[in-house]
């Protein structure tokens, strides 16, 4: 069994639907899956645990650095075997 971390910012549209479908499929295959991003309000739609992480859409060096630092903390805590980032 692998531990997979999906990283996603969009909370709708094609990327969101892709990650939702992929996450459920990978989990159904027996792997542990979590999605990381600003998606706590969509947890029921994803069907897997959501690890909240603030990520802005607009480019902002300060905000981007904070998001990257937050992702490092998530990775250290969750310890995934695979990170799959989207959008």
Residue frames as a rotation matrix with the C-alpha (Angstrom) as fourth column:
UNK 1
0.583 0.813 0.000 0.00
0.813 -0.583 0.000 0.00
0.000 0.000 -1.000 0.00
UNK 2
-0.550 -0.716 0.429 1.27
0.716 -0.669 -0.198 3.46
0.429 0.199 0.881 -0.91
UNK 3
0.122 0.500 -0.858 0.47
0.725 -0.635 -0.267 6.72
-0.678 -0.589 -0.440 0.81
UNK 4
-0.383 -0.154 0.911 -0.46
0.870 -0.391 0.299 9.30
0.311 0.907 0.284 -1.85
UNK 5
-0.179 0.282 -0.942 -0.81
0.474 -0.815 -0.334 13.05
-0.862 -0.506 0.012 -1.39
UNK 6
0.009 0.279 0.960 -2.72
0.957 -0.280 0.073 14.93
0.289 0.918 -0.270 -4.09
UNK 7
-0.521 -0.192 -0.832 -2.04
0.472 -0.877 -0.093 18.68
-0.711 -0.441 0.547 -4.11
UNK 8
-0.334 0.543 0.770 -4.72
0.872 -0.132 0.471 20.85
0.357 0.829 -0.430 -5.72
UNK 9
-0.932 0.050 -0.358 -5.85
0.115 -0.898 -0.425 24.46
-0.343 -0.437 0.831 -5.63
UNK 10
-0.687 0.720 -0.099 -8.93
-0.533 -0.406 0.742 24.62
0.494 0.563 0.663 -7.93
UNK 11
-0.782 0.463 0.418 -12.15
-0.196 0.453 -0.870 23.72
-0.592 -0.762 -0.264 -6.11
UNK 12
0.443 0.886 0.135 -14.17
-0.134 0.215 -0.967 23.17
-0.886 0.410 0.214 -9.29
UNK 13
0.447 -0.197 -0.872 -13.75
-0.881 -0.269 -0.390 22.38
-0.157 0.943 -0.294 -12.97
UNK 14
0.707 -0.131 -0.695 -11.79
-0.359 0.780 -0.512 19.72
0.609 0.612 0.504 -14.80
UNK 15
-0.394 -0.917 -0.057 -8.77
-0.365 0.214 -0.906 19.55
0.843 -0.336 -0.419 -12.50
UNK 16
-0.432 0.306 0.848 -11.01
-0.887 0.028 -0.462 19.19
-0.165 -0.952 0.259 -9.45
UNK 17
0.665 0.746 -0.037 -13.11
-0.734 0.643 -0.218 16.47
-0.139 0.173 0.975 -11.09
UNK 18
0.376 -0.620 -0.689 -9.96
-0.332 0.604 -0.725 14.65
0.865 0.501 0.022 -12.23
UNK 19
-0.668 -0.674 0.317 -8.46
-0.502 0.094 -0.860 14.67
0.549 -0.733 -0.401 -8.72
UNK 20
-0.075 0.726 0.684 -11.77
-0.941 0.175 -0.289 13.61
-0.330 -0.665 0.670 -7.15
UNK 21
0.822 0.416 -0.389 -12.11
-0.546 0.770 -0.329 10.65
0.163 0.483 0.860 -9.54
UNK 22
0.133 -0.878 -0.460 -8.43
-0.260 0.417 -0.871 9.71
0.956 0.235 -0.173 -9.34
UNK 23
-0.572 -0.357 0.738 -8.36
-0.764 -0.094 -0.638 9.92
0.297 -0.929 -0.219 -5.54
UNK 24
0.317 0.774 0.548 -11.38
-0.863 0.476 -0.172 7.67
-0.394 -0.418 0.819 -5.15
UNK 25
0.824 -0.015 -0.567 -9.95
-0.369 0.745 -0.556 5.19
0.430 0.667 0.608 -7.64
UNK 26
-0.210 -0.971 -0.114 -6.53
-0.365 0.185 -0.912 5.06
0.907 -0.150 -0.394 -6.00
UNK 27
-0.453 0.125 0.883 -8.17
-0.887 0.031 -0.460 4.65
-0.084 -0.992 0.097 -2.58
UNK 28
0.640 0.763 0.092 -10.41
-0.736 0.643 -0.211 1.87
-0.220 0.067 0.973 -3.94
UNK 29
0.535 -0.544 -0.647 -7.25
-0.251 0.628 -0.736 0.10
0.807 0.556 0.199 -5.16
UNK 30
0.719 -0.141 -0.681 -6.13
0.609 0.599 0.519 -0.09
0.335 -0.788 0.517 -1.53
UNK 31
-0.399 -0.898 0.186 -3.87
0.697 -0.429 -0.575 2.93
0.596 -0.101 0.797 -1.20
UNK 32
0.119 0.356 -0.927 -4.08
0.862 -0.500 -0.081 5.67
-0.492 -0.790 -0.366 1.40
UNK 33
-0.350 -0.143 0.926 -4.96
0.760 -0.621 0.191 8.98
0.547 0.771 0.326 -0.27
UNK 34
0.138 0.403 -0.905 -5.35
0.713 -0.675 -0.191 12.54
-0.688 -0.619 -0.380 1.00
UNK 35
0.238 -0.007 0.971 -5.90
0.796 -0.572 -0.199 15.77
0.557 0.820 -0.130 -0.91
UNK 36
-0.188 -0.416 -0.890 -4.08
0.820 -0.565 0.090 18.91
-0.540 -0.713 0.448 0.19
UNK 37
-0.729 -0.048 0.683 -5.28
0.483 -0.743 0.463 22.40
0.485 0.668 0.565 -0.69
UNK 38
-0.891 0.450 0.064 -7.93
-0.400 -0.710 -0.580 25.01
-0.216 -0.542 0.812 0.10
UNK 39
-0.553 0.613 -0.565 -10.64
-0.387 0.411 0.825 22.39
0.738 0.674 0.010 -0.27
UNK 40
-0.985 0.155 0.071 -12.05
0.002 0.429 -0.903 21.69
-0.170 -0.890 -0.423 3.18
UNK 41
-0.296 0.937 -0.183 -15.50
-0.660 -0.340 -0.670 22.82
-0.690 -0.077 0.720 1.97
UNK 42
0.251 0.355 -0.901 -15.37
-0.928 0.353 -0.119 20.14
0.276 0.866 0.418 -0.80
UNK 43
-0.646 -0.600 0.471 -14.24
-0.729 0.669 -0.147 17.20
-0.227 -0.438 -0.870 1.37
UNK 44
0.016 0.734 0.679 -17.51
-0.245 0.662 -0.709 15.29
-0.969 -0.155 0.191 0.86
UNK 45
0.819 0.302 -0.488 -17.14
-0.508 -0.016 -0.861 15.62
-0.268 0.953 0.140 -2.93
UNK 46
-0.007 -0.925 -0.380 -13.58
-0.956 0.118 -0.268 14.29
0.293 0.362 -0.885 -2.88
UNK 47
0.817 0.446 -0.366 -14.36
-0.344 0.886 0.312 11.14
0.463 -0.129 0.877 -0.91
UNK 48
0.198 -0.804 -0.561 -10.94
0.745 0.495 -0.447 11.11
0.637 -0.329 0.697 0.79
UNK 49
0.397 -0.077 -0.914 -9.45
0.791 -0.476 0.384 13.11
-0.465 -0.876 -0.129 3.68
UNK 50
0.578 -0.214 0.788 -8.60
0.400 -0.767 -0.502 16.74
0.711 0.605 -0.358 2.95
UNK 51
-0.004 -0.655 -0.756 -5.59
0.956 -0.225 0.190 18.42
-0.294 -0.722 0.627 4.54
UNK 52
0.887 0.462 -0.002 -6.28
0.442 -0.851 -0.284 22.18
-0.133 0.251 -0.959 4.48
UNK 53
-0.290 -0.945 -0.148 -3.62
0.792 -0.324 0.517 24.40
-0.537 0.032 0.843 2.90
UNK 54
0.593 0.470 -0.653 -4.16
0.115 -0.853 -0.509 28.02
-0.797 0.227 -0.560 1.90
UNK 55
-0.499 -0.687 0.527 -3.11
0.688 0.056 0.724 28.60
-0.527 0.724 0.445 -1.72
UNK 56
0.085 0.500 -0.862 -3.85
-0.186 -0.842 -0.507 31.82
-0.979 0.204 0.021 -3.64
UNK 57
0.637 0.202 0.744 -4.63
0.658 0.360 -0.661 31.88
-0.401 0.911 0.097 -7.33
UNK 58
0.950 -0.276 0.149 -2.83
-0.153 -0.824 -0.546 35.17
0.274 0.496 -0.824 -8.01
UNK 59
0.241 -0.948 -0.209 0.97
0.685 0.318 -0.655 35.20
0.688 0.015 0.726 -8.16
UNK 60
0.785 -0.064 0.617 2.38
-0.437 -0.762 0.477 36.65
0.439 -0.644 -0.626 -4.96
UNK 61
-0.108 -0.914 -0.390 5.95
-0.191 0.404 -0.895 35.86
0.976 -0.022 -0.218 -3.85
UNK 62
-0.652 -0.122 0.748 5.05
-0.739 -0.121 -0.663 36.27
0.171 -0.985 -0.011 -0.18
UNK 63
0.315 0.861 0.399 1.88
-0.884 0.419 -0.208 34.16
-0.347 -0.287 0.893 -0.37
UNK 64
0.666 -0.117 -0.737 3.56
-0.424 0.753 -0.503 31.57
0.614 0.647 0.451 -2.62
UNK 65
-0.458 -0.888 -0.043 6.43
-0.388 0.243 -0.889 31.21
0.800 -0.391 -0.456 -0.12
UNK 66
-0.448 0.378 0.810 3.94
-0.863 0.056 -0.503 30.76
-0.235 -0.924 0.301 2.72
UNK 67
0.670 0.724 -0.165 2.06
-0.738 0.626 -0.252 28.11
-0.079 0.291 0.954 0.72
UNK 68
0.298 -0.655 -0.695 5.30
-0.322 0.616 -0.719 26.28
0.899 0.438 -0.028 -0.08
UNK 69
-0.714 -0.544 0.442 6.31
-0.566 0.075 -0.821 26.32
0.414 -0.836 -0.361 3.59
UNK 70
-0.005 0.812 0.583 2.86
-0.919 0.226 -0.323 25.01
-0.394 -0.538 0.745 4.51
UNK 71
0.741 0.246 -0.625 3.18
-0.554 0.750 -0.362 22.21
0.380 0.614 0.692 1.97
UNK 72
-0.291 -0.909 -0.299 6.56
-0.375 0.396 -0.838 21.24
0.880 -0.132 -0.456 3.44
UNK 73
-0.631 0.122 0.766 4.90
-0.765 0.063 -0.641 20.96
-0.127 -0.991 0.053 6.87
UNK 74
0.493 0.869 0.037 2.09
-0.831 0.483 -0.276 18.81
-0.258 0.105 0.960 5.41
UNK 75
0.489 -0.374 -0.788 4.59
-0.422 0.689 -0.589 16.51
0.763 0.621 0.180 3.67
UNK 76
-0.620 -0.768 0.162 6.64
-0.484 0.212 -0.849 16.10
0.618 -0.604 -0.503 6.86
UNK 77
-0.429 0.546 0.719 3.51
-0.800 0.140 -0.584 15.26
-0.420 -0.826 0.377 8.84
UNK 78
0.612 0.785 -0.097 1.73
-0.721 0.503 -0.478 13.05
-0.326 0.362 0.873 6.26
UNK 79
-0.307 -0.894 0.327 4.92
-0.564 0.448 0.694 11.38
-0.767 0.029 -0.641 4.93
UNK 80
0.737 0.660 -0.146 3.58
-0.485 0.366 -0.795 10.39
-0.471 0.657 0.589 1.49
UNK 81
0.017 -0.665 0.747 5.25
0.448 0.673 0.589 7.87
-0.894 0.324 0.309 -0.79
UNK 82
-0.503 -0.072 0.861 4.04
0.857 -0.173 0.486 9.86
0.114 0.982 0.149 -3.78
UNK 83
-0.266 0.427 -0.864 3.05
0.164 -0.863 -0.477 13.50
-0.950 -0.268 0.160 -4.27
UNK 84
-0.424 0.254 0.869 0.82
0.905 0.100 0.413 14.24
0.018 0.962 -0.272 -7.27
UNK 85
-0.495 0.166 -0.853 0.34
0.228 -0.922 -0.312 17.98
-0.839 -0.349 0.418 -7.84
UNK 86
-0.208 0.564 0.799 -2.32
0.978 0.097 0.187 19.51
0.028 0.820 -0.572 -10.08
UNK 87
0.587 0.659 0.470 -3.37
0.704 -0.702 0.105 22.93
0.399 0.270 -0.876 -11.32
